[in-house]
Amino acid sequence: MKGVITYEWWPEGVESASGGVLDHHKEALAERALEVIGPQAIEGFREGVLADNIHMSGDPEQGVAYRGYWSLSESGGN
C-alpha cells in the first residue's frame, strides 16, 4: 500500500497557483504542513485547509499570511 500526501501553499489573497511563496518561507511552510496534517490524518481526515503567518527577517512587520490545502491519497501499489 502506498500513501501520498500532497500540500500546496499560496499567499493569502492570491488564487491557488503555488506561485508567490517566498523562497525563505518554503522550509517553514513545509514543516507547518506536516505539523497540521499528521494529527488530522490520524483522526481520519483525508483532506483539509492550511493557514499560517510567517515573519522572518526582512519580511513586512505584520508577516506574510499564507493559505493552503492538503490531501492524502492511498493506492494499492507497493
N, C-alpha and C positions, 0 to 999 in steps of 0.2 A: 504494500500500500504506500502511496506517495501522498504527501500533503504539500500544498503550495500556498504560502502567504504572500499576498500582493498588497502593497500600500502605495498611495500617491499623496503628495503634499502640494499645495499651491498657496501663494499669498492671499490673505483674506481680501475679498473684493475683486478677485480675478477669477474668470471661469476656469474650470478644471482643464489644465493643459500640461501639467508637470513642469511648465516653464516658470521662471521667475524666482525659484528658490535660490537664495544666495549660497554660494559655494561654502562659505564658512559656517553655514547653518545646517548643512546636509548631515553631518555626523550626529549632531544633537537631535535632529528630527528623526533619524533612523532609530536612535536609542529610545526616544519618546514613543515611537510607534510600537516597538516591542514591549515597552512597559504597559501600554494600554491594551494591546492585542492579547498578550499572554493570559491575563486573568479573565478577559471576556471570552476567549476561546475555551478555557477550562469550564466556564459556566454554560457553554453550549452555543454561544453566538458564532455565526459564520461570516458576519459582515458588520461593519459599523463605521462611525464617523470619528475623525481625529480633530483635535484643536490644540494649539499651543501658541505661546508668545515667546519669542526668542529675543534676548537682549544681551548682546556681546559688545566688546569694544568696537567703536566706530559705527554702531547702529544708532538709529534715531532714539531719542530719550525714552519714548514710550515703547520701544522694541518693535519687532516685526511680527504681526499676527499671521498665523497660518491655519488653514483648514485642510482636511484630508479625508480619505476614505480607505478602508481596508476590507479585504475579503480573504477567506480561507476556502480552498477547494481541495477535494480529495479525489484520487484516481486509483484504479486497481493495479496500476503498473508497479514495478519494483523501484 
